[in-house]
Amino acid sequence: MNFTWFLAYRYFRGRTTGSAFLSFIKIMAVAGVAIGAAGLLIALSIVHGFKSVIQEKILGYGTHISIMTFTEDPLYRGDTLTVYLHTLPGVDAAQPVIQSQAMVQTRDFVEGSYVKGVDTEGDLSNIRQYIREGEYYLGRNADGLPGAVIGARLARNLNAGPGSVLTIYAIRGMPSPLNLPQIRQFHVSGIYHTGIDQFDDVLVLVDRQYARELFEIPSPRATQVEVRVADLEELQQVQLMLDDRLPFPYYTESIYQRYRNIFAWINLQEQTIPFVIAVMIIVAAFNLIGTVLIMVLERTRDIGILKTMGANDKSVRSIFLIEGLIVGAAGLLIGIFLSLAFYVIQDTWQIIPLPEESYYMSSAPVQPRWFDFVIVSTVTLVLCALASWLPARVAARLNPLSVISYGR
C-alpha cells in the first residue's frame, strides 16, 4: 500500500490521547455526508415512485390517442376509420366510442356524469386492473339489465354497489314536452378505484349499443375513435403520423395532452426536489473543510516529522486529501445503506401514509434507480475532494522547522 494511503487510513482510524474532540468532529462529518446522501437518494426514489404510480394510473385509466372532429357532429364512419387505423404501423388497437354527458340516478341520489359506450368486451384502457368491487362486465344480468362499470367516488355519491340499479337520462338540446330524455336502466357490475377523484367521479362504462340508443347516435357514427399504440415511447410519432394522414375536420389528442396539468405537476416536483435536497450534500461536504483543518492542527508535529524525513509537499497534501475522501466515502456508504433500508421498510410496511384525496395514493411510493446512486455518489465524492483540498494545501505548506516543536 502506498504510504500516503497508509497514513491517511491510519489517521482516519487512529485514536490518540486527548483526541476525543477530533473523533467527535470526524463522526459528525461522516454523519453529515451520510444524512445528505441518504436524504437525496430517498427524495429521488420517492419522486420517481410518485411519477411512476401517477403515470401508471393515468395510462391505465385513459386511452393513448383519441381521434375526434372539430365539428359538433359525430364522426360519420367510425367503423371505416377503425379498419383503416388497424393498417397503420405502431397502432396496436382501435375502436369507436360513444361518449356524452348524462344524469345517473339511483333510488335516493342523482349525479351528473359521462357515459362511455365501448365494445362489449371492454375498452382499450387498463381499467380492469383497478376493479375493487364486482367485475368488469357489460353484458346483461339475470334480470335482463345491461351492465355498467362506474368509479368508486361516483358509486359513493350515489350510494351504489355491485348489483345496484342505475337509471341514466340522456337528452340532446333543451328538454321540452317534444324533446323528452332517453332513459335506460343498467345494473352496476363493477366499481373501479384509481385513487384520482377526477377519474373515479365522472365515468360510467356501458356497452356501445346502449349508448347509441341513449344518445340517439346511429351506427356507424361515433363521437370519437380511441387508439392504443404498440409502444408508448413511440406515441408522439404515431400521433404525428395520424395528424398527417387524417383529413380535416379530424384531429388527435394524446393522453399527455388530455392530462397535461397532472403531468406538468409531476415533472415540476421531479425537477425541483433534487435541487432542494442537494443543498444538504453541499453543506455536509463543505463541513469537511473545518474537519480536515482540525485534523491538520492535530497532526502538525507529524507533518513536521514527515517533512524532515523527506516527504514532499505533494505527499503531505495527498495524505489529508485522501483522509477527507475517506470521510466522504464512509458517509456515502452509510447514506446508501440508509436509503436502501428505507426502501425495504417503506415498500414492506408503508410507514409513510399519504392522504389519497390529495396525492392520489395511500402511501409514499419508492422506486430507486441505479443511475441516481451513480450520480449522487459521484457528486458527493467530487464535493468532498474539493472541500478537502484547501486544508490539505494548508498542511502541505507548513514549515517543518516551526511545527516540529508545535505545542511546547
Protein Blocks (a to p, Z undefined) as FASTA:
>chain_A
ZZklmmmmmmmmpccehilmmmmmmmmmmmmmmmmmmmmmmmmmmmmmmmmmmmmmmmmm
mcfbdcddfbfbdcfblmlmmmmmmmpghiabdcdddddddddddfkbccddddddddfk
bpfbfklmmpfghjadfbdcfkopacddddfklmmmnopaehiacdddddehjddfklcc
dddddddfbdcdehpaklmmmcccddfklmmmmnopacfbdfbdcdddfblklmmmmmmm
mmmmpccfbdcddfklmmmmmmmmmmmmmmmmmmmmmmmmmmmmmmmmmmmmmmmmmmmm
mmmmmmmnopafklmmmmmmmmmmmmmmmmmmmmmmmmmmmmmmmmmnopaccdfklnop
abdcddddfklmmmmmmmmmmmmmmmmmmmmmmmmmpcfklmmmgoZZ
